[in-house]
Amino acid sequence: MTCESSTAPRVAYCTLGCRVNQYESDAIAALMEADGFVVVPMGQEADIIIVNTCTVTAESDRKSRQHIRRAAAANPGKPLIVTGCFAQVSPDAASAIPGVTAVIGNGHKAEIPAIARRLMDGLACEARTVTDMCLAAYDGLTLTTPRRSRSYIKIQDGCENRCAYCIIPAARGKIRSKQPQDVLAEATALADAGCSEIILTGIETAAYGRDSGGAFDLAGLMEQLNRIPGIERIGLGSLEPNLMREKFLSRISSLTAVLPHFHVSLQSGSTSVLRRMRRPYNAEQAIDFIRAVREYFPDAMLTADVIVGFPGETEEEAAETMAFCREARFLHLHIFPYSIRQGTEAAAMQGQIHDSLKRSRAAKLAKQQAEIKRALLDAYVDSHRDIPVQVLIEEEKNGYLHGHSEHYVEVILPTKAGQIGETVPVCLTQTDGDVCYGQ
């Protein structure tokens, strides 16, 4: 970490979107610190500002533009670098926002410290560095100093699924995997720096190693990570349901550090909707995969993403997703009303659903999900009044400690329970249906 001084330039950054973006922002910040910059929170006076954007939906584009404008207004006259997926897919739109100095695509994030130096020194700089991601190599970003209690490690980039609603292949390019030795070195450095929990993430985490010709795969990587001293918990980012096959689950279920929590990139519980989305599985296969997870991890908690109101979705199809979620019993659902994303196949589909109907279906699913979550947490508290869960303490808010158990249940504790970054045994006392409380 660079020591702050009156002469050191100050950089502030903000991040929109997924865990991969968060990881990349943290890695860029580490590079900036290594180059002599001092990282300050967004909103404080800074000499240069970076906005790492998202473009997964039209709403993401809107929020990206909004954050860029806010950053420019808060730091008039200061260099403003826009990077990330919105910058990659819509560089003209990003460049046109008043106050933007440079637009840097996803293939050039590691170059941002050098670009920032040139901008601050008043030297000529290419205002736009955005190249075709289909030709991009792995970016080489790495993180060896944890910036929070749990640390993400990006192990993979790119996606080749070509789902009908998704623009991400254009923003991220083909599948590229980080070499296993690089992941292990990164995890070892994080563990040596005091990080006990890592979350493996990627644009399509389940595709890790697919580009290696069989030389390595995700289960093998996890087996090696499980042997690193100091790594007590290993989690996985968003996963395609069809990864959850017996061969994979049997390998990772024997690993002591693997967390019994899985996030499923489901999108719909209706086979006909999944077919229109061009997802590589049907509803029956998806529920079979979820059952398989619970066979190998009997106490596992699952969360998922669901899109409601996809073009052509009928009342019957919406009911199929409701029924699927009742059977799957997810701890949490990220519910997204379908948003038209220009440049995708779904944007031109017939049968676009009115916004009011999408909101109604989302609200109905959310109401059902709240009831399921309450029942799950009631049972969770009853099971762990005397048998403790292990809570990683992540932050202090309003006089209480907040963290997550190994099942990714949020738990609130008295401040005397421990220190931020510690994992402590906790007996649960109650739940409000959203979080649990313990001692």
N, C-alpha and C positions, 0 to 999 in steps of 0.2 A: 504494500500500500504506500502511496506517495504521501509524504508529510505535507500538510498545507502550509503555504507561506504566502506572504503578501505579493510575491512576484509570480507565483505559479498561476497559469491560466486556469479558469474554472469552466467546467462543462456540465451541463444539465441535460438529462434525457428522459423521454417518456416512451412508453411501449403500449401498443394496442394489439389485441389478438391473442394468439395461442401461446402455449408453453415454449414452443420453439422460438418464437419471437422474443419471449422473456429471456430465454437462455442466450440468444444472440446479442441482445442489448447488454446483458451482464458481461458477456465476453468482450464486446466492444469497449465497455467501460473499463474493463481490466487492461485492455490494450492502451486506452487513453491514459490511465494512471501510470502504466509502464513508460509512457512517453512524456511524463512530467505534468500531466493535467491533474487537477483536483476535481473530483466528482461532487457536485452539490445537488440537493433536491430541486426538482422542477419548481419554479416559482421564486427561487432565490436568484440573485444577480449572477449572471454567467457571461463568459466571454464567447461561448459558442453553444449552440443548442442542437440536439439531435432528436428527431421524431421518427420512431420505428413503427411503420404503419401496417394496417391489415386491409385485405380486400375480399374476404371470403363471401361477404354479402354486400348488397347495395347500401345497407345500413352501416356496414364497416367502412365503406368508402366515405359516407357522410361524416362519420365520427373522425376518420383520419383527417379530412379537410378541416373539420372543426378544431381539432387539436393543433394542426399546423397553424391556423389563423391565430389561435390563442397564444401559441409560443411566439409567433412573430410580434403580436401586439404587446406581449409582456417584455420583450427584449428588442426594442426598436433599434435598427442599425447594426445588430449583432449577426454574425454569420449563422444561418439556419440550414442544417442538412436534413433532408428528407430521405429516408431509406425504407426498406421493407416491401411488402407485396403490393401495396397501392402504388408506390414509386415504380416498381417493376412493370406492372400491368398498364398503368396510366401515367407515364412520365410527363406527357404534355399537360395533363390536368394538374399534376403536382407542381410543375415549373411555373404554371400560370398564377399560382397563389401568391399574392404580394408578400414580400419578405423572404421568400425562399431563395437561398443562395446556390445550393447544389442539390441535385437529385441523384442518389446512388442506388443502383439496383442490387438485388439479392446476391449476385455473383461477385460483388466488390465490397462487401461489408468490412472485410479485414483491412481494406485500404483507407478506411475513414480517418484514423489518426493522422496519417500523412496528408490527406486532403484537408483536414482541419488545420494543420500547421500552415499549409500553403495559404489557406483562406485568411488566417489570422495575421500572417506576415504580409498580406496584401499582394501576394504573387498571383500570377495568372493561373487559373485552374479551370479544368474542364467542368462546365456547369452541370453536365449530365453524363453520368457513367452508367449506362444501362445496356447490357448485352443479352443476347438470346440465351435463356436458361437451359434450353435443350442441349447446348454445347458445354455447359458449365461443369467444372470439376468440383469435388468436395471443397468447401470453403476453408477448411483448416482452422476455424475458430475453436478455441478451447478455453476452459475455465478451471483454474487450479486453486483459487481462493474462494470459499463459499461466501455468498452475499446474503444468505438467509439460513435459517435453521436446517431446512432441507435444500438440496441442490439438484437442479436438473442437469442431466448430461444429454446433449443431442448426439444420437448415434446414427442418424439417418436423415437424408433430405430427399425431396422429390416424391412424385406419385404418378403412376401410370394407369390408374383405374378408369379415368375418363367418365366419371359419373355425370349424369345429364345436367345436374344443377351446379356443378363446381368449376370454378375458374383457376383453382390452385395449381393444376399441372402447368398452366401458362406462367404462373408466378414462381414456381419452384423447380420445374424441369423434371428430368428423368430420375429414377431411383439411384441414389449414391449412398454407400454405407461407409461410416468411419471404420478404419482398420481396428481390429480387436485390440492390438497392442497399444494403440492410441487411447482407446476408451479405458483400458486398464490403467494406463499411466495417469490419465486424468482422474479416475476414481481414487487411485492411491494418493495422489497429491491432495485431493479434497479430504480424504480420511486423515491424512497427516496434519491437515489444517484444522481438524476438529469436527468435520462434517460426518455424521453417522448415518444419514438417510439420503439416498440418491434415487431420483426418478428418471428412468430411461425414456427419452422422448424423441419424436421425429415427426415428419409430415405423414408418414405411414409406417409407424414403428414396427408393425408386424412384417414389413417387407425387408427388415434388416438382414443383410447377407444374400438377398436374392440376386444381387449383381456380382456375387463372388464366385459363381460357378460351382457352388457347393463347398467352398473352402471354409466357410464359417456360417453360423446362424444365431438366432436370438437366444435359444435355449443354451447353446454352448457358451455364449458370452455371459449369460447369467450364472452359469456354473463357475466360471472363472472369477466373476465379481464376488460371488459368495465366499470365496476364499481370502479376500483381502481383509487384513486386520483393521478393525475400526469401522467397517461398513456393517452396521447392524440391521438396516432395513433397505430393501430394494423394491421399488415400485415400478410400474409400467404406465406409460402414457396411453393415450387413446388407441384402442385395438380394434381391428376388424373382427367380427364374430367368428369368421372361418379360421382364425388362428387357433381357436380353442378346441383343438383336436386332442385325442388321447395321447398321442406320442409326445406332443409339446407339454401338456399338462402333467403327465407322469414324470417327466424330467424335472420340471421346475417345482413340483409339489414336495420334492424331497429336500429342497434347499432351505436352510434354516432362516435366511434373511429375507426371503420373498414375502411381501405383504399380501394378506388375504383380501385385497381390494382390486377390482378390475373395472376399468372404464370402457364401455362398449360403444363403438361408433355404429349404432344401430340404424338410425334415420327413419325407419318405419316398421310397424309390426304387421303390415299387409303385404302379402306376396305380390299382388298385382301392382301396388305402388312401387315396391322394391324393383320390380321388373322395369317399370317406366323410368325409375331413377338410374337404371343400369348398375345396380349393386350386385356383387358376385355371390349372392346367396338368396334363399327365400326365407319366409317366416318360420317354416317348420325346421329348417336347418339351424336358424338362429336360436330358436328355443332349445333345440337339442344341444347346441354348443353351451348355452347357459346352464343347462342341467349337468353337462359334463364338468363344468367349472365347480359346481357344488358337490359333485362326487369326489373330486380330488381336494377341494378346499371347502369342507362342510360348513364352516362358519364365515365364508366369504361374503362380503358386501359388494354389490355391483351398482354402478351408475351408468348412465347412457345419454346419448344425444338422440333427439327425435325431431323431425321436421313435420309440422302439420300444415295442411292446406296445399300440398304439392299439386301441380296442375292435374285436373281430372279427378281428384280425390272425391269419392262418393261418401255418403253417410255410412254405407256398409263398410267401406275401407277404413274410414275413421274409427268405426266401432271395432274393427279388427285390431287396430293399434291399441285401443283402450283395453281390449281383452288380453292382448299380448303382454302389456305392461302389468296388468293384474296378476298374470301367471308368473312373470319374471320377478316381480317384487323388487324393484330397484330402490336403493336407498335415496337416490336423487336422480332427477331427469333435467337435462338442459333442453328446454322446449323452445323450438324456433319456428315461428310462423314463416312459411316459405316466402322468400324475398326474391323477386326477379333480379337475376344477375346477367346483364347484357354480355354477350359473347359466349353464352352457354346454350346448349340444346334446349333446356327446359324453358328458357325465356321465350322461345318461339312456339311452344306447345299450345295446342288448343285446350280449352277448359280451365283457364286461369281462374282461381278462386277469389272471390271478393274479400277485401281486407276484414270486413266485419265478421264474416263467417270464419276466417282463419283465427281471428281473435277469440271468437266464441269456442271454437274447438280447442284452442290452446288453453283457455280458461277451464274448460271441462276436464281436460287431461290433467291440468295442474291441481284441480280440486281432488281428483282421484288419487294423484300422487301424494298429496299432503296427508291423506288418510292412510295410505300404505306406509309412508315414512313414519307417521306417529306410531303405528302398530309395531313396526320394526324397532324403533327406539325404545318403546315400552318394554318389549321383550329383551332388548339389549341391556337395559338397566337391570331388569330382573335377573339376568344371567351373570351380571358383573357387580352385584352388591358386595359379594364376599370374594369373588375371584377377580383380581385386578386386570384392567387393560393397561397397555403401555402407551403413554401419551408423550409425544414429542412437543415440548413447549416452544411455541413459535413467536408469541408476542404478548405484551401487556397492554390491556385496554381498560380504562375506567376502573382501575384498581383490582382487576382480575387477570389471571393468566389464561391464555387461549392456546389450544393445540389440537392435534388430531391423534386419535388412537390408531393402532395398526390396521383397523378396518376402515379408516378414513372417516370416522365419526368425530365431529367437532365436540371438544370437551372444554368446559370452563372450570377453572380451579381458583382457590384462594392464592394470593401472591406468595404466601409462605410455603407453597407446595414445591417450589424449585426455581431454577434459573432458565432463562431463554436459551435454547439449544440443548437442554437436558431431556432425556427420556426417563419418565418417572412412572412407577406403578400407581394406578388410581382405581379406587373402588367407587362405582357410580352410585349416585343417590337419587337422581330424578332427571326428567326431561321435560321440555316445554313443547316437544314435537318437532323441534328444529335442531337444537343442540342438547347435549347432555351436561350434567353437572356432577362433580365428584370431589373426592378428598383423598 
